[in-house]
Amino acid sequence: LWRIGYSARLLKSNCFRTAASNTSFPAVWMLLAQYSGRVPGLFVVVKKNNFFTMPETVEDKANLELYLPHPEVRGMTRLNREAFKRTVVVPVLKVKKEIVNTLLKSLKHTVLQRPGLKRVVEDPEDEDSRLVILDPHKISEFSLGELDQEVLKQLNVHPEVSKYNLELTYENFKSEEILRAVLPEGQEVTSGFSRVGHIAHLNLRDHQLPYRHLIGQVIIDKNPGITCVVNKTNIIDSTYRNFQMEVLAGESNLVTKVKENNITYELDFSKVYWNPRLSTEHGRIVELLKPSDVLFDVFAGIGPFTIPAAKKKCRVFANDLNPESYSWLLHNCKLNKVDNKIKAFNMDGRDFLLGPVREELSRELPLLKEEQKTSFHIVMNLPALAIEFLDVFQHLLAGEPCSAAGLPTVHCYGFSKHDDPAKDVRERAEASLGTSLDGRCSTYLVRNVAPNKEMLCISFQIPAEVLYKRPCPDGAIPASKRLCSSRDFSEEKLK
């Protein structure tokens, strides 16, 4: 009886169609028939919901063909658009042409929606009428449901549905459908990509490589504005953060223009690093900055941290080892009219920290007063290596520590494959700094790079005992050698 009650509730539910496709229809029907006399009102419910006319499944094999290109395209490696043509039978509704627009609005969930496909075609037998193409997935056995029939009755339209031979072409299929039809059955289909201006950047797997040129052309065809498709052919070089690539389709022009957070950048994608997935992270860090703050961008690239910070009226010191990145950094600073607010360097990141950064901190931090609001931020966005650079901060400065509020804040990026990536990044940072950051740092998950590989940002103020080395109190030691670790002093003496 519980099963019968449950089946009756299914009949009342909009979910019944889904349930019917996953349940043995004859079994349910026989069960209902067997116990119908014992469940009062059951047949009233059944009749009300048109139980007798409901098909066993919502989508039959013929209807599914509407979403499938011709089967002969399987294994195609050189794109032949003509091979995708096929004819399918679809339901149409004949209506007077003056009420077509009203009908489309009223039946918008029933009308066929396919790329490049007209929903309304001329009636070859009546110039005053039009044929509205309906979605066979929404109509069972070419018969409209009660709600749709009620709409037609109000519009004085005859509810009879006719069959129509519809020719589908390459233009009518989505990129995923095309690639799923071409690649061997069961293999992963790649339709996603990173867009960098007019360039689509793919990371194809080995089994997709024989179809790479076809995949590239399909992406160009189906994505307006994309005129070049490239595939990465090796991992990012840890020195210059760029990678070799193959042009799969379209033009070979890899100099492009992108817009991120309302700022325009120009770059040669083959020679510099750019990742559109980091736009949110760029904005997050810049949001932390205040006008008059100082930013040291150790691995600046073409300027996604540098330029918005300068536009926010921060003083910026930007560096990148890659000569191409440095050149495009200067170009983009001029493009965005902030070149007079940025000091740019083309150095190794360690040399930049030991040179310009140390000089500026040595000059500025002793002058800080309690009431001053200036903060110093150091961004280290080289996740493959940046944590290894943190040891540079050990005794970077000499003399008395500045106030705790003036200590520079580091935003350092790293990759982790650990089960607890935040703990892993913190422990590695602590090893480089030579001190504990427990309770003195925060970690932020930037993005998932690959299965079991995360990119994180760890932010912390450099502890005074790490950043400073202080004169030893023993007056017997020559002044030139009176430098020792501030870790030799208690917290109270440091204050």
N, C-alpha and C positions, 0 to 999 in steps of 0.2 A: 504493500500500500504506500509505503514511503517513496518507492520508486515511481509509482503512478503519480503521486502528488508532485514529485519533482519534475516529471515529464510535463504535467499540466502547467506548471509554472514556466517551464521552458517555452511552451506554446504562447504564453502571454508576453514573453520577453522578446526584445529586439535582437537578442543574442541567439535566437533559435536557429537562424540560418547557419551560423558558425557551428553550433552544436550539431546540427543535422549533418554537416559535412564530416564530422569526426565521430559520429555515432551510427551504428547499424540501423538504418531506417526501418527495414522490415521488422527487426526485433522490437523496436519501440512501438511500431504500429500494432503488432500482434499482442503486445503486452497491454496496450490501451484497449484493444477490442475485447481481450479476455476479461478485463476488470471494469469495462465501461458501465455495467449495470450496478456496480458497487460504489461508484464515485458520482454522487449527485451533481448534475449540471455540467459534467465533463464535456458532453457532445455539444452543448451550447457554446462552450469556449472554443472547441475545435472548429465548429462551423464559422464562428465569428472571425477566426484568424486564417480562413482559406486553407485549412490544413490539407485538403484533398488535392489541391492544384499545385502545391509547393513541390518543386523538383527535388531530387535527391541531393544534388549539389548545386551550388550557386554558379560555379564556373565549369562548364563542360569543355571538352577538348577543342571543339570548334571555336568557341569564344576565345580560348587562350591564344589561338593563332593570330589574333589581332595584335598581340604584343610580341610576336616572334617573327623575325626576318625569315626569308626562305631558307630551308635547311641545307641547301647546296652551298651556302657561304661558309660552312664549317671548314676550318683549316686554311682559309684564305690568308695569304701573307701580303699580297699587293692589292690595295683597295680597288674594287670594281663596284661602283655604286649601282649600276644597272642590275646586278645580280640580286639585289635586295627587293626587287619588285615582286609583289604577289597580290592576289585578289582574294578578299574575304567577304563573307555575307554578313551584313549588319542590318539592324532594324531601323526603319525610318518612319516618320510621321508626316502626313500630308497636311499642310495648313495654308491658309490664305496669306499672301505675302505681306499684307498690311498689319498682321498681328504677330509676325515672326519675332520681333524684338521683345514683345510682351511675353510670348511663350518661352523664349530663351531664359528670361529672368525667372519665370515661374518653375521651369523644369531644369534649372541650372545643374542640379545634382544628377540628372538622368541623361543629359545631353553628352555626347562623346567629346572628350578632351584629349587630343593627341597633337604632338608638335607638327606645325606646318599643315594641319588638316582643317579644311573648311567644315564647319558644323552645319552649314546650310547650303544646299545645292539646288539648281533649277530642276523643276519637274518637266521632263521631256514631253509629257502629255497635256500639260496645262500651264500656259504662260502666266496665269494669274495666281498660281500656287507655287509653293516651295517645299522641298523635302528636308526635314530636320533630322539629322543623323543622331541616333540614340546609342548609348553605351550598352553593348550586349551583356556586359558584366552586371549591369544594374537592372536588366529586364530578363525575366525568366520565360523561356519558350516564346519569345516575341509577343509577350502580353504584358501590358502596363498594370501596375498595382492599383489598389483602390484609391490611394491618395493622389496619384498622378491622374487617374481617370476623373476624379472630382475636379481637379484643376482644369482639365480639358472641357468638362461639362460647363464650368463657369465661363470659359472662353468660347463656348459654342463650337468646339472642334471635335470632329468625329474621332473616337479613340482607336480606330483600327490601325494596327501596325503592319507595315509591309516589309518585304525583304529587298535589300539593295546590294548590288555588287560594287564593293568599294576597292579601288586600287590603292595599295600602299606602296610607297617608294622609300628610298634611303632617307629622305628628308623627314619622314613621319616617325622614325624610330629614335629613341634616346640613345646616347652614347653607351650607357651600360648595357642596353639590350643588344646593340650591334656587337659589342665586344664579347658579350656572353654567348652570342650565336657563332662568333668566329673562332674563339679559343676552344681548345679541346674541352669536352664536358668534364665538369668537376674541378677544373683548375680555377684559381683565383683570378678575378677580373680587376684590372686597374683602371679606374676612371677618375680618381682623385689626383690632384696635383697642386703644387704651390704656384701661385701666379705672381710674377715679378714684372710689372708693366705689361708689355705685349708678349712676354715669355711665359710659357708653361713649363714648369720643372717637374720631371718625373723621377721616381726611384724604382725602376722596373726590377722584377725578380728574374732569375735565370730562365724559367720556363716561359716568360713573356717576351724574351729577347727576339725570337724569330718573327714576332708580330709587331716589333717596335715601330717600324715605319708606318704601318697601317694604324696602330694606336695613335701615333702622333698626328696623322692626317685627320682621324676621326675627332680628336680633341680640337683641332683648328676649325673643322666644319661645324661643330656643335657649340662653340664658345666664341661669340662675337668679340672682336678685339684682340684675340690671340692670333699672332701671325708667325710664331716660332715655338717649337716644342723641343726641349732638350732632355737628355737622360744623363744622370750622374754615372760616371764610369769608374770612379774610385772614391775612397773615403776622403773626408776633408783633411787637407794638409795642416798639421798642427802648428806650422810656422807661419804661413800666410793665410790660413783659413779659407782657402779656395779649393776647387776640385776640377779635375778634367771632366769634360762633358762631350756628348755627341749630339749634334743636331739631327733630330729624327724627321722633322717635316717643317716646311715653311722657309722663311728667309733666314739667313745666317747672321743677321744683325743682332748682337748681344749687348749693345749699348742701349740702355732703356731708362725710362723715367718712372718713378713710383711716388705715391703720396701716402704718408703715414702720419696720423694724428695732426692733419691739416698742414703738414710740412712736406715740401717737394724735395726729392733727392734724385740725382742722376748718377748712373754707375755703369760699369762694364761688368756684367754678371759673370763673365768667364774669368775675371781677374780679381774680383773682390768678394767678400762674404756679405750676403744679405739674406735674411730669413724673415718673411712676412709674418710668421707665427709668433714673432717676438714683439709685435707692436704693443700689445697690452702691457708687457713687462717694461718696455721703454717708457710708456706713459706712467706706470706705477712709480718708478724711481724718480722721474722728473717731478711728479706730484709731491714728493717728499721735500723737494728743494724750495727755498724761499729766495726772493730777490736779495742780492748781496751775498748769498752763500758762495762758496768756492767749490768747484767740482774738478777733480782730477780723473780723467777718463784714460785708463792705462792701455786698454786695447780698443781704441775708439772706432775702428773701421771707417766708414764714410760719414759717421756723425749722428747716429740715431739717439744717443744720449746727449752728445755735445751741443748740437744745434738747438734743440728745444730748450735746453738749460740756458743757453746764451740768450735766447728769445725771452726767457723769464728773468733776464737781467742778472744772471749769475756770472761770476768770473770763472772762466773755463780754461783748463790746461788739458789739451787733448794729444794723445800719442798713438801711433800705430807703426809697427815694424815694416809692414808691407808697403813698398814704395807706391804701388798702385792705389792702395787704400788712402795713403797720405795725400796723394795727388787729388783723388776724388773728394777727400775731406776738405781740402782747400777750395776746390771748385764749389762744393755745396755750401760752404760758409759764405762765399761770395754770392752764390745764387740766392741765399736767404738773407743776405745783407747783415751778417753777424761777424764778418771777418775781423772787425776791429775789436771784438769782445773775446776773441779766442786766441790763445797762444798754442800753436800746433808744433808737434815734434815727430820726427821719423827715427825712432830709437827702439832698441830692445826694451821690453817692459821693465825688466830689472834695473837697467841703466836709467830709465825714466824715473823710477821710484828713488833710486839712490842719488840722482842728480836734481832735476828741476823740482820734484815733489819735496825732497828733503830741504832744498834751499828755500822754497816758499814757506814751508811749515816752520822752519827755523827762524824766518824773518817775521812771520805773522803771529804765531802762537804766543810769544812773550809779550806782544802788544795788546793781547786781548784783555778786556776788562769785563767784570762780572755783568755789567748792564748791556754789553754788546750782544747782538743777536746773530752774528755771523757763525755759520756752521761749515765744517769742512767734510766733504764726501769724496770717497775714493771708490770708483766703479772699476771692477776687474772682470770683464765679460769675456773670458776665454775658458769655457767650462772644462775643456780637456786638460788644462795645465794650471789655471789660475791659483788653485789652492797651494801649489808648490811654490808660488811666489811670496806667500805670506811670511816666510822666514825673513824677508827683507826688513820687516818692521821691527825685528829685534834690535833694540838700541839704535834705532834710526836717528834719533835726536839726542843731543847732549844738554846738560843743565837741569834746572829745576822744572819739574812737571808743571804744565799749565793746569788751570782749573779743570775739573772733571767734565764740565759742560763743553769745554773747548776741544776735547780729544776728538780726533778725526773718526768719522764713521765709515767703515768699509762695507761695500756690497760686493761679495765675491761669489762667483758662479762655479758650479761643479756638477759633474755627472755622477750618478750612483746606480749600481745594480744590486745594492744591499737590500735585505728584507726590510730594514728600517733605514731608509735613505737619509732622513734628517739626522739621525744619530751618527750615521757613517760620515756625512759631510762635516758635522761638528767635530767629531774625533780627529778627522784628518786635518782640519783647520787648527785644532789645538796642538797637534803634533808639530805643525809648521811654526806656530807662534811660540811654542814652549810654555804654554800656560793653559789653565782651564777656562773655558767660556761658559761653564754651567751657570745658568741664570743671568748671563750677560750677553746673550745673542738671541736672534730669532731666525728661523729658517722658513723659506717660502717656496712652495712647489710651483715651478714655472710651467713645465709641460712634460708630458710623456714623450720621450724621444723614440723609443722602440719598446717592444715587449721586455719588461723587467729592466728598463733603463729610464731613469728620471733625470730631469735637469732641475736643479735647485739653486736658490740664492740664499746665502747666509750673510746676515747683517749684524755688525757689532761695532762698538766703539773700541778702538785699540786700547787695551789696558795700559795705564801709566807705567807699570813695572816692566812692560814689554817695550814700549816706545822709547823710554828715556834711559840713558846711562848718566849717573850723577857723579860729581867729584867726591872722592873718598874723604872722610873726616880726619884721617891721620895726617897731621901737618908735616910729618917726617918724610913723606913721600913727595918727590919732586912734582911740581905742578903739572908738568907735561904728562905724568903718568897717573894723575889723581882721578882716574875715571873707573868707576866700578858699577856693577849692576844695581839699579834701584831696588831690586829684589832683596838686597842685603839690609834694607831698612824696613821698619815696621810700618803698618798703615798709618799710625798716628804721626810718625815723623814725616811721612810723605805728605800728609795734609798740612 
